[in-house]
Amino acid sequence: MPVEKWSDTVVVVHLGNDPQFSEDLESLEERIGQGKVDALLDLSGVGYINSSNIARLLKIRKMMIASDSRLVLCGVNNRIWSTLLITGLDKVFKFSDDVPTGLATLQMAAS
């Protein structure tokens, strides 16, 4: 299951390359539609990111803001990080090194 329920209010999504990337984010969109949920997107399994993926991430971000939820990206490799830097998205998203640190970030922000 791509969207892992970590707690009642937090989900972890372990992303992979397309087509899994798009399918996993679609599952997350459905989950966001069911109510407020904070999300941690684990990109450690993603080798590349394209414009469609970026558009989907921005859509998710917009949905999360509208539902007053938090979104953290983690496990970003150098190749993806350079794409995020070039596009200026490094200033748009919140980042964490790995899943445990990302979960701690979400927990601390909830306090």
C-alpha atoms as an extended CHARMM CRD file, in Angstrom:
* protein
*
       111  EXT
         1         1  MET       CA              0.0000000000        0.0000000000        0.0000000000  PROA      1               0.0000000000
         2         2  PRO       CA              1.6110000000        3.2640000000       -1.1010000000  PROA      2               0.0000000000
         3         3  VAL       CA              0.0340000000        5.4330000000        1.6130000000  PROA      3               0.0000000000
         4         4  GLU       CA              1.0630000000        4.0790000000        5.0040000000  PROA      4               0.0000000000
         5         5  LYS       CA             -1.0380000000        5.2700000000        7.9360000000  PROA      5               0.0000000000
         6         6  TRP       CA              1.5060000000        6.0990000000       10.6260000000  PROA      6               0.0000000000
         7         7  SER       CA             -1.0060000000        7.5750000000       13.0750000000  PROA      7               0.0000000000
         8         8  ASP       CA             -4.5450000000        8.9360000000       13.0170000000  PROA      8               0.0000000000
         9         9  THR       CA             -3.2840000000       12.2200000000       11.5710000000  PROA      9               0.0000000000
        10        10  VAL       CA             -0.0240000000       11.3070000000        9.7840000000  PROA      10              0.0000000000
        11        11  VAL       CA              0.6150000000        9.2710000000        6.6410000000  PROA      11              0.0000000000
        12        12  VAL       CA              3.9140000000        8.2680000000        5.0760000000  PROA      12              0.0000000000
        13        13  VAL       CA              4.0640000000        7.8480000000        1.3060000000  PROA      13              0.0000000000
        14        14  HSD       CA              7.0380000000        5.8650000000       -0.0260000000  PROA      14              0.0000000000
        15        15  LEU       CA              7.3430000000        7.1250000000       -3.5960000000  PROA      15              0.0000000000
        16        16  GLY       CA              8.9880000000        5.3970000000       -6.5450000000  PROA      16              0.0000000000
        17        17  ASN       CA              9.5760000000        6.3290000000      -10.1650000000  PROA      17              0.0000000000
        18        18  ASP       CA              6.6560000000        6.7740000000      -12.5700000000  PROA      18              0.0000000000
        19        19  PRO       CA              4.1190000000        5.3080000000      -12.9540000000  PROA      19              0.0000000000
        20        20  GLN       CA              4.2110000000        4.4400000000       -9.2330000000  PROA      20              0.0000000000
        21        21  PHE       CA              4.9760000000        8.0850000000       -8.3460000000  PROA      21              0.0000000000
        22        22  SER       CA              1.7410000000        9.3300000000       -9.9300000000  PROA      22              0.0000000000
        23        23  GLU       CA             -0.3290000000        6.4580000000       -8.5500000000  PROA      23              0.0000000000
        24        24  ASP       CA              0.9920000000        7.0010000000       -5.0250000000  PROA      24              0.0000000000
        25        25  LEU       CA              0.2490000000       10.7210000000       -5.1170000000  PROA      25              0.0000000000
        26        26  GLU       CA             -3.2190000000        9.9900000000       -6.4450000000  PROA      26              0.0000000000
        27        27  SER       CA             -3.7870000000        7.7590000000       -3.4000000000  PROA      27              0.0000000000
        28        28  LEU       CA             -2.5750000000       10.5840000000       -1.1730000000  PROA      28              0.0000000000
        29        29  GLU       CA             -4.9720000000       13.0270000000       -2.8500000000  PROA      29              0.0000000000
        30        30  GLU       CA             -7.8380000000       10.6600000000       -2.0530000000  PROA      30              0.0000000000
        31        31  ARG       CA             -6.6830000000       10.4440000000        1.5780000000  PROA      31              0.0000000000
        32        32  ILE       CA             -6.4480000000       14.2550000000        1.8530000000  PROA      32              0.0000000000
        33        33  GLY       CA             -9.9970000000       14.4560000000        0.5260000000  PROA      33              0.0000000000
        34        34  GLN       CA            -11.1770000000       12.3580000000        3.4870000000  PROA      34              0.0000000000
        35        35  GLY       CA            -10.0630000000       14.9290000000        6.0610000000  PROA      35              0.0000000000
        36        36  LYS       CA             -7.0990000000       16.6760000000        7.6370000000  PROA      36              0.0000000000
        37        37  VAL       CA             -3.9200000000       14.6410000000        7.4910000000  PROA      37              0.0000000000
        38        38  ASP       CA             -0.2230000000       15.5200000000        7.6640000000  PROA      38              0.0000000000
        39        39  ALA       CA              1.9780000000       13.7740000000        5.1080000000  PROA      39              0.0000000000
        40        40  LEU       CA              5.5930000000       12.7280000000        4.8300000000  PROA      40              0.0000000000
        41        41  LEU       CA              6.6950000000       11.9770000000        1.2660000000  PROA      41              0.0000000000
        42        42  ASP       CA              9.6780000000        9.6260000000        1.1590000000  PROA      42              0.0000000000
        43        43  LEU       CA             11.5260000000       10.2320000000       -2.1120000000  PROA      43              0.0000000000
        44        44  SER       CA             14.4290000000        7.8740000000       -1.3450000000  PROA      44              0.0000000000
        45        45  GLY       CA             13.0910000000        5.4360000000       -3.9700000000  PROA      45              0.0000000000
        46        46  VAL       CA             12.7900000000        8.0920000000       -6.6870000000  PROA      46              0.0000000000
        47        47  GLY       CA             15.5990000000        8.2770000000       -9.2390000000  PROA      47              0.0000000000
        48        48  TYR       CA             14.2500000000       11.1450000000      -11.3530000000  PROA      48              0.0000000000
        49        49  ILE       CA             11.4970000000       13.7180000000      -11.2990000000  PROA      49              0.0000000000
        50        50  ASN       CA              9.7730000000       15.2530000000      -14.3090000000  PROA      50              0.0000000000
        51        51  SER       CA              7.5230000000       18.2670000000      -14.8490000000  PROA      51              0.0000000000
        52        52  SER       CA              4.3900000000       16.1800000000      -14.3790000000  PROA      52              0.0000000000
        53        53  ASN       CA              5.7060000000       14.9440000000      -11.0210000000  PROA      53              0.0000000000
        54        54  ILE       CA              6.5120000000       18.5070000000       -9.9750000000  PROA      54              0.0000000000
        55        55  ALA       CA              3.0280000000       19.6740000000      -10.9610000000  PROA      55              0.0000000000
        56        56  ARG       CA              1.5160000000       16.8490000000       -8.9050000000  PROA      56              0.0000000000
        57        57  LEU       CA              3.6490000000       17.7500000000       -5.8800000000  PROA      57              0.0000000000
        58        58  LEU       CA              2.5230000000       21.3740000000       -6.1500000000  PROA      58              0.0000000000
        59        59  LYS       CA             -1.1160000000       20.2690000000       -6.3900000000  PROA      59              0.0000000000
        60        60  ILE       CA             -0.6750000000       18.1430000000       -3.2480000000  PROA      60              0.0000000000
        61        61  ARG       CA              0.9380000000       21.1030000000       -1.4790000000  PROA      61              0.0000000000
        62        62  LYS       CA             -1.9940000000       23.3320000000       -2.4150000000  PROA      62              0.0000000000
        63        63  MET       CA             -4.4620000000       20.7390000000       -1.1130000000  PROA      63              0.0000000000
        64        64  MET       CA             -2.5010000000       20.3930000000        2.1170000000  PROA      64              0.0000000000
        65        65  ILE       CA             -2.4810000000       24.1500000000        2.6870000000  PROA      65              0.0000000000
        66        66  ALA       CA             -6.2270000000       24.3310000000        2.0080000000  PROA      66              0.0000000000
        67        67  SER       CA             -6.8650000000       21.6380000000        4.6180000000  PROA      67              0.0000000000
        68        68  ASP       CA             -4.4540000000       23.2620000000        7.1270000000  PROA      68              0.0000000000
        69        69  SER       CA             -2.1910000000       20.2070000000        6.9610000000  PROA      69              0.0000000000
        70        70  ARG       CA              1.5860000000       19.8820000000        6.8650000000  PROA      70              0.0000000000
        71        71  LEU       CA              3.7330000000       18.3180000000        4.1670000000  PROA      71              0.0000000000
        72        72  VAL       CA              7.3670000000       17.2410000000        4.5170000000  PROA      72              0.0000000000
        73        73  LEU       CA              9.5780000000       15.7200000000        1.8100000000  PROA      73              0.0000000000
        74        74  CYS       CA             12.4460000000       13.4420000000        2.8380000000  PROA      74              0.0000000000
        75        75  GLY       CA             15.0600000000       11.1700000000        1.2990000000  PROA      75              0.0000000000
        76        76  VAL       CA             15.7540000000       13.5580000000       -1.5600000000  PROA      76              0.0000000000
        77        77  ASN       CA             18.8090000000       12.4280000000       -3.5410000000  PROA      77              0.0000000000
        78        78  ASN       CA             21.2740000000       14.8320000000       -5.2000000000  PROA      78              0.0000000000
        79        79  ARG       CA             19.7320000000       14.4980000000       -8.6520000000  PROA      79              0.0000000000
        80        80  ILE       CA             16.2630000000       15.4410000000       -7.4450000000  PROA      80              0.0000000000
        81        81  TRP       CA             17.6420000000       18.0820000000       -5.0930000000  PROA      81              0.0000000000
        82        82  SER       CA             19.3690000000       19.8220000000       -8.0190000000  PROA      82              0.0000000000
        83        83  THR       CA             16.0570000000       19.8890000000       -9.9260000000  PROA      83              0.0000000000
        84        84  LEU       CA             14.3170000000       21.3770000000       -6.9030000000  PROA      84              0.0000000000
        85        85  LEU       CA             17.0590000000       23.9870000000       -6.5440000000  PROA      85              0.0000000000
        86        86  ILE       CA             16.9130000000       24.9880000000      -10.2220000000  PROA      86              0.0000000000
        87        87  THR       CA             13.1310000000       25.3560000000      -10.1150000000  PROA      87              0.0000000000
        88        88  GLY       CA             13.1530000000       27.2320000000       -6.7920000000  PROA      88              0.0000000000
        89        89  LEU       CA             11.0720000000       24.5560000000       -5.1170000000  PROA      89              0.0000000000
        90        90  ASP       CA             13.6630000000       24.1720000000       -2.3760000000  PROA      90              0.0000000000
        91        91  LYS       CA             12.0710000000       27.3020000000       -0.8980000000  PROA      91              0.0000000000
        92        92  VAL       CA              8.4910000000       26.0470000000       -1.3280000000  PROA      92              0.0000000000
        93        93  PHE       CA              8.6050000000       22.6530000000        0.3810000000  PROA      93              0.0000000000
        94        94  LYS       CA              9.8020000000       21.6010000000        3.8320000000  PROA      94              0.0000000000
        95        95  PHE       CA             12.4960000000       18.9130000000        3.8410000000  PROA      95              0.0000000000
        96        96  SER       CA             13.9130000000       16.3210000000        6.1740000000  PROA      96              0.0000000000
        97        97  ASP       CA             16.8200000000       13.9110000000        5.7770000000  PROA      97              0.0000000000
        98        98  ASP       CA             14.9130000000       10.6560000000        6.3160000000  PROA      98              0.0000000000
        99        99  VAL       CA             11.5980000000        9.1630000000        7.4580000000  PROA      99              0.0000000000
       100       100  PRO       CA             12.3120000000        9.0740000000       11.2320000000  PROA      100             0.0000000000
       101       101  THR       CA             13.5270000000       12.6810000000       11.2150000000  PROA      101             0.0000000000
       102       102  GLY       CA             10.5680000000       13.7270000000        9.0790000000  PROA      102             0.0000000000
       103       103  LEU       CA              8.1150000000       12.0920000000       11.4680000000  PROA      103             0.0000000000
       104       104  ALA       CA              9.7990000000       13.8560000000       14.3830000000  PROA      104             0.0000000000
       105       105  THR       CA              9.5040000000       17.1510000000       12.4850000000  PROA      105             0.0000000000
       106       106  LEU       CA              5.7720000000       16.6230000000       12.0310000000  PROA      106             0.0000000000
       107       107  GLN       CA              5.3340000000       15.6640000000       15.6860000000  PROA      107             0.0000000000
       108       108  MET       CA              7.2490000000       18.6970000000       16.9630000000  PROA      108             0.0000000000
       109       109  ALA       CA              5.2750000000       21.0490000000       14.7350000000  PROA      109             0.0000000000
       110       110  ALA       CA              2.0230000000       19.6030000000       16.1120000000  PROA      110             0.0000000000
       111       111  SER       CA              2.9970000000       20.5050000000       19.6780000000  PROA      111             0.0000000000
